[in-house]
């Protein structure tokens, strides 16, 4: 518990430092003063500083932390479910469905809104959930959906959906750059409405995953062991897939496809906190929040005033890590079989 509290404190410090970065740099003391402006403690920040923090930076920073936390928690859950160290939040087709949904919305000029989302995020959210539902229905035979069947169905459907996205981009040159920017992931222009729209889904998914910690511990030991403990495999596996997919869909709807956060953070958390999912899920969430918050800081500042898609930063960090895992953990890769 003490280490989790320490990690939460580190995240809070990173958040304050992040809020001070930008075209108008602010010292941590000025950030804290602006944050406290409407509290009983008061604050001495001027109106410009309050506007910069509350209207321009705070919502984006909180959204980055929430998205990172959601992706990391979902990644930890899928790694436990499939017993595969290379499993990530997009393993059952969520990214392909979200990409196709967003591409259709952009190329068709969709104006429909709902559930607090704008047209493109809504289409991405619905696309991600539908893709996971299709994968689960394909993998399910006789009322059961084995882990290996979910993996294979997810890979196959993701490939098919990616091809559809590429075809739509070829047929719609004018929307090419907008689709490409969305696929790279980014938080530019995100504000309070985006946070409110995705926040509830992200929190609901993460809390659900934490409540499923005991089933995840059993599943991570193998299906035979889980069954011998009296765990209803089909219901438990379905609940984990549903909660992790909801979390992933909300994250993708808010920030586009941001890779590797759900791969790196759970491994770091497992090294620091062990494999017990009651600690692993919150630790992964805190580390994922910290990782994406720092990645977004780099995306905003490394080539300022040009802003990079945050997906590029996470890919540059995560790619070497993925190759390291592939080299060092080859004997674990068959865990889901």
C-alpha positions as CSV (number, residue, x, y, z in Angstrom):
1,X,0.0,0.0,0.0
2,X,2.8,2.4,0.8
3,X,4.4,1.9,-2.6
4,X,1.0,2.5,-4.3
5,X,0.6,5.7,-2.3
6,X,4.2,6.7,-3.3
7,X,3.4,6.1,-6.9
8,X,0.2,8.2,-6.6
9,X,2.2,11.0,-5.1
10,X,4.7,10.8,-8.0
11,X,1.9,11.0,-10.4
12,X,0.5,14.1,-8.6
13,X,4.0,15.8,-8.8
14,X,4.2,14.9,-12.5
15,X,0.8,16.4,-13.1
16,X,1.8,19.7,-11.5
17,X,5.0,19.9,-13.5
18,X,3.1,19.0,-16.7
19,X,0.7,21.9,-16.1
20,X,3.6,24.3,-16.0
21,X,4.9,23.3,-19.4
22,X,3.9,25.1,-22.6
23,X,4.3,28.3,-24.5
24,X,3.8,30.2,-21.2
25,X,5.9,28.3,-18.7
26,X,4.7,28.4,-15.1
27,X,6.6,27.5,-11.9
28,X,5.1,24.7,-9.8
29,X,4.1,27.3,-7.1
30,X,2.2,29.3,-9.7
31,X,0.4,26.2,-10.9
32,X,-0.6,25.2,-7.4
33,X,-1.8,28.8,-6.8
34,X,-3.9,28.7,-9.9
35,X,-5.4,25.3,-9.0
36,X,-6.3,26.6,-5.5
37,X,-7.9,29.8,-6.8
38,X,-11.5,28.7,-5.9
39,X,-10.7,26.7,-2.7
40,X,-10.8,27.8,0.9
41,X,-7.0,28.1,0.8
42,X,-7.3,30.7,-1.9
43,X,-4.5,31.5,-4.5
44,X,-2.5,34.4,-5.7
45,X,-2.5,33.5,-9.4
46,X,-3.6,36.2,-11.8
47,X,-6.5,35.8,-14.3
48,X,-4.2,34.8,-17.2
49,X,-2.6,32.0,-15.2
50,X,-6.0,30.7,-14.0
51,X,-7.2,30.6,-17.6
52,X,-4.1,28.8,-18.9
53,X,-4.3,26.1,-16.2
54,X,-8.1,25.6,-16.0
55,X,-9.2,26.3,-19.6
56,X,-6.2,25.1,-21.6
57,X,-4.1,22.5,-19.7
58,X,-5.8,20.8,-16.8
59,X,-8.4,18.8,-18.7
60,X,-5.9,17.6,-21.3
61,X,-3.5,16.5,-18.6
62,X,-6.2,14.7,-16.6
63,X,-7.4,13.0,-19.8
64,X,-3.9,11.9,-20.7
65,X,-3.6,10.3,-17.2
66,X,-7.0,8.6,-17.4
67,X,-6.3,7.2,-20.9
68,X,-2.9,5.9,-19.9
69,X,-4.4,4.4,-16.7
70,X,-7.2,2.7,-18.7
71,X,-4.9,1.3,-21.4
72,X,-2.5,0.0,-18.7
73,X,-5.2,-1.6,-16.6
74,X,-6.7,-3.3,-19.7
75,X,-3.3,-4.5,-20.8
76,X,-2.6,-6.1,-17.3
77,X,-6.0,-7.8,-17.5
78,X,-5.4,-9.2,-21.0
79,X,-1.9,-10.4,-20.1
80,X,-3.4,-12.3,-17.1
81,X,-6.3,-13.6,-19.1
82,X,-4.2,-14.9,-22.0
83,X,-1.1,-15.7,-19.9
84,X,1.0,-13.9,-22.6
85,X,3.5,-11.2,-21.8
86,X,3.0,-9.6,-25.2
87,X,-0.8,-9.2,-24.9
88,X,-2.0,-5.6,-25.0
89,X,-5.4,-3.7,-24.9
90,X,-5.9,-4.1,-28.6
91,X,-5.4,-7.9,-28.8
92,X,-9.1,-8.7,-29.4
93,X,-9.7,-6.3,-32.2
94,X,-10.6,-3.0,-30.4
95,X,-8.1,-0.9,-32.3
96,X,-9.2,-2.2,-35.7
97,X,-12.9,-1.6,-35.0
98,X,-12.1,1.9,-33.6
99,X,-10.0,2.7,-36.6
100,X,-12.7,1.6,-39.1
101,X,-15.4,3.5,-37.1
102,X,-13.4,6.7,-37.0
103,X,-12.4,6.4,-40.6
104,X,-16.0,5.9,-41.7
105,X,-17.0,9.0,-39.6
106,X,-14.3,11.2,-41.1
107,X,-14.8,10.1,-44.7
108,X,-18.6,10.3,-44.6
109,X,-18.8,13.6,-42.8
110,X,-20.9,11.9,-40.0
111,X,-22.5,14.5,-37.7
112,X,-24.2,12.1,-35.3
113,X,-23.4,12.6,-31.6
114,X,-24.3,10.6,-28.5
115,X,-23.2,9.4,-25.0
116,X,-21.3,12.6,-24.6
117,X,-19.1,11.9,-27.7
118,X,-18.6,13.8,-30.9
119,X,-19.1,12.1,-34.2
120,X,-15.6,10.6,-34.6
121,X,-15.1,9.5,-31.0
122,X,-18.6,8.0,-31.0
123,X,-17.9,6.1,-34.2
124,X,-14.6,4.9,-32.7
125,X,-16.2,3.8,-29.5
126,X,-19.0,1.9,-31.2
127,X,-16.6,0.4,-33.7
128,X,-14.3,-0.9,-31.0
129,X,-17.1,-2.5,-29.0
130,X,-18.7,-4.1,-32.0
131,X,-15.4,-5.5,-33.2
132,X,-14.8,-7.1,-29.7
133,X,-18.4,-8.5,-29.8
134,X,-17.7,-10.0,-33.2
135,X,-14.4,-11.5,-32.1
136,X,-16.1,-13.1,-29.0
137,X,-19.0,-14.4,-31.1
138,X,-16.6,-16.0,-33.6
139,X,-14.5,-17.5,-30.8
140,X,-17.4,-18.9,-28.9
141,X,-18.3,-22.5,-29.6
142,X,-20.7,-24.5,-27.4
143,X,-21.0,-21.7,-24.9
144,X,-17.3,-21.4,-24.4
145,X,-14.7,-19.0,-25.9
146,X,-11.2,-20.4,-25.4
147,X,-8.3,-18.0,-25.0
148,X,-6.5,-19.2,-28.1
149,X,-9.7,-18.8,-30.2
150,X,-10.1,-15.2,-28.9
151,X,-6.5,-14.5,-29.9
152,X,-6.8,-15.9,-33.4
153,X,-10.1,-14.3,-34.0
154,X,-8.8,-10.9,-32.8
155,X,-5.7,-11.1,-35.0
156,X,-7.8,-12.1,-38.1
157,X,-10.5,-9.5,-37.6
158,X,-7.9,-6.7,-36.9
159,X,-6.1,-7.6,-40.2
160,X,-9.4,-7.4,-42.1
161,X,-10.4,-4.1,-40.5
162,X,-7.0,-2.6,-41.2
163,X,-7.4,-3.5,-44.8
164,X,-10.8,-1.8,-44.9
165,X,-9.3,1.4,-43.3
166,X,-6.5,1.4,-45.9
167,X,-9.1,1.1,-48.7
168,X,-11.2,3.9,-47.4
169,X,-8.1,6.1,-47.2
170,X,-7.1,5.4,-50.8
171,X,-10.7,6.2,-52.0
172,X,-10.9,9.4,-50.0
173,X,-7.7,11.4,-50.6
174,X,-9.1,14.6,-49.0
175,X,-9.6,12.9,-45.6
176,X,-6.3,11.1,-45.8
177,X,-4.4,13.4,-43.4
178,X,-7.2,13.6,-40.9
179,X,-7.5,9.8,-40.7
180,X,-3.8,9.4,-40.4
181,X,-3.5,11.9,-37.6
182,X,-6.3,10.1,-35.7
183,X,-4.7,6.7,-36.2
184,X,-1.4,8.0,-34.7
185,X,-3.1,9.0,-31.5
186,X,-3.0,12.5,-30.0
187,X,-4.5,14.8,-27.4
188,X,-4.3,18.1,-29.2
189,X,-7.4,20.2,-28.7
190,X,-8.8,17.9,-26.0
191,X,-10.7,19.8,-23.2
192,X,-13.4,19.3,-20.5
193,X,-16.1,17.8,-22.8
194,X,-13.8,15.1,-23.9
195,X,-12.8,14.3,-20.3
196,X,-16.4,14.1,-19.2
197,X,-17.4,12.0,-22.1
198,X,-14.7,9.3,-21.7
199,X,-14.0,9.6,-18.0
200,X,-17.0,7.7,-16.7
201,X,-16.4,4.8,-19.1
202,X,-12.7,4.6,-18.2
203,X,-13.3,4.7,-14.5
204,X,-16.1,2.1,-14.7
205,X,-13.9,-0.2,-16.8
206,X,-11.0,0.1,-14.4
207,X,-13.0,-0.4,-11.3
208,X,-14.6,-3.5,-12.9
209,X,-11.2,-4.9,-13.7
210,X,-10.1,-4.4,-10.1
211,X,-13.2,-6.2,-8.8
212,X,-12.3,-9.1,-11.1
213,X,-8.8,-9.4,-9.6
214,X,-9.5,-12.8,-8.0
215,X,-10.8,-14.4,-11.2
216,X,-7.9,-12.9,-13.1
217,X,-5.5,-14.5,-10.5
218,X,-7.1,-17.8,-11.1
219,X,-7.1,-17.5,-14.9
220,X,-3.5,-16.4,-14.9
221,X,-2.6,-19.8,-13.3
222,X,-4.2,-21.7,-16.2
223,X,-7.7,-22.7,-17.2
224,X,-7.4,-26.2,-15.5
225,X,-6.3,-24.6,-12.2
226,X,-9.1,-22.0,-12.5
227,X,-11.7,-24.7,-13.2
228,X,-10.4,-26.8,-10.2
229,X,-11.0,-23.8,-8.0
230,X,-14.6,-23.7,-9.1
231,X,-14.3,-20.6,-11.3
232,X,-17.0,-20.5,-14.1
233,X,-14.5,-20.0,-17.0
234,X,-16.9,-18.7,-19.6
235,X,-18.5,-16.1,-17.4
236,X,-15.2,-15.0,-15.9
237,X,-13.5,-14.7,-19.2
238,X,-16.4,-12.8,-20.7
239,X,-16.5,-10.4,-17.8
240,X,-12.8,-9.6,-18.1
241,X,-13.0,-9.2,-21.9
242,X,-16.1,-6.9,-21.5
243,X,-14.5,-4.7,-18.8
244,X,-11.1,-4.4,-20.6
245,X,-12.8,-3.7,-23.9
246,X,-15.0,-1.0,-22.5
247,X,-11.9,0.6,-21.0
248,X,-10.0,0.3,-24.2
249,X,-12.8,1.6,-26.4
250,X,-13.2,4.7,-24.2
251,X,-9.5,5.4,-24.3
252,X,-9.4,5.1,-28.1
253,X,-12.4,7.2,-28.5
254,X,-10.8,10.0,-26.5
255,X,-7.2,9.9,-27.8
256,X,-7.0,7.7,-30.9
257,X,-4.9,4.6,-31.1
258,X,-2.0,5.0,-28.6
259,X,0.1,1.9,-28.6
260,X,2.5,0.3,-26.1
261,X,1.2,2.0,-22.9
262,X,-0.8,-1.1,-22.2
263,X,2.3,-3.3,-22.8
264,X,5.0,-1.4,-20.9
265,X,3.1,-0.3,-17.7
266,X,1.8,-3.7,-16.7
267,X,5.3,-5.2,-16.9
268,X,6.9,-2.5,-14.9
269,X,4.1,-2.8,-12.3
270,X,4.6,-6.6,-12.2
271,X,8.3,-6.1,-11.4
272,X,7.5,-3.6,-8.6
273,X,4.3,-5.1,-7.1
274,X,4.1,-8.7,-8.1
275,X,1.5,-10.7,-10.0
276,X,-1.5,-10.3,-7.5
277,X,-4.0,-8.4,-9.6
278,X,-5.4,-6.6,-6.6
279,X,-2.2,-4.7,-6.6
280,X,-1.2,-5.1,-10.2
281,X,-4.3,-3.4,-11.7
282,X,-4.0,-0.2,-9.7
283,X,-0.2,-0.1,-10.0
284,X,-0.5,-0.6,-13.8
285,X,-3.1,2.2,-13.9
286,X,-0.9,4.6,-12.0
287,X,2.2,3.8,-14.1
288,X,0.2,4.0,-17.3
289,X,-1.1,7.4,-16.3
290,X,2.4,8.6,-15.5
291,X,3.8,7.2,-18.8
292,X,1.2,8.8,-21.0
293,X,1.3,12.1,-19.1
294,X,5.1,12.3,-19.7
295,X,4.7,11.2,-23.3
296,X,2.2,13.9,-23.9
297,X,4.6,16.4,-22.4
298,X,7.2,15.4,-24.8
299,X,4.8,15.5,-27.7
300,X,3.9,19.1,-26.8
301,X,7.4,20.4,-26.2
302,X,10.1,18.4,-28.0
303,X,9.6,20.2,-31.3
304,X,7.6,23.2,-30.1
305,X,5.7,25.0,-31.5
306,X,5.0,21.8,-33.6
307,X,3.1,19.2,-31.7
308,X,3.8,15.6,-32.4
309,X,1.1,12.8,-32.1
310,X,1.6,11.2,-28.8
311,X,1.4,7.8,-30.4
312,X,4.8,8.5,-32.0
313,X,6.3,9.1,-28.6
314,X,4.8,5.9,-27.1
315,X,5.9,3.9,-30.2
316,X,9.5,5.2,-29.9
317,X,9.5,4.2,-26.2
318,X,7.5,1.0,-26.6
319,X,9.0,-0.5,-29.8
320,X,12.5,-1.3,-28.2
321,X,10.7,-2.6,-25.1
322,X,8.6,-4.9,-27.2
323,X,11.6,-6.3,-29.0
324,X,13.3,-6.8,-25.6
325,X,10.3,-8.8,-24.4
326,X,10.3,-10.8,-27.6
327,X,13.9,-11.7,-27.1
328,X,13.9,-12.4,-23.4
329,X,10.5,-13.9,-22.8
330,X,10.1,-16.3,-25.8
331,X,9.4,-19.3,-23.5
332,X,6.4,-17.4,-22.0
333,X,4.8,-16.6,-25.4
334,X,2.8,-19.8,-25.6
335,X,1.1,-19.1,-22.3
336,X,-2.3,-18.7,-23.9
337,X,-2.2,-22.0,-25.7
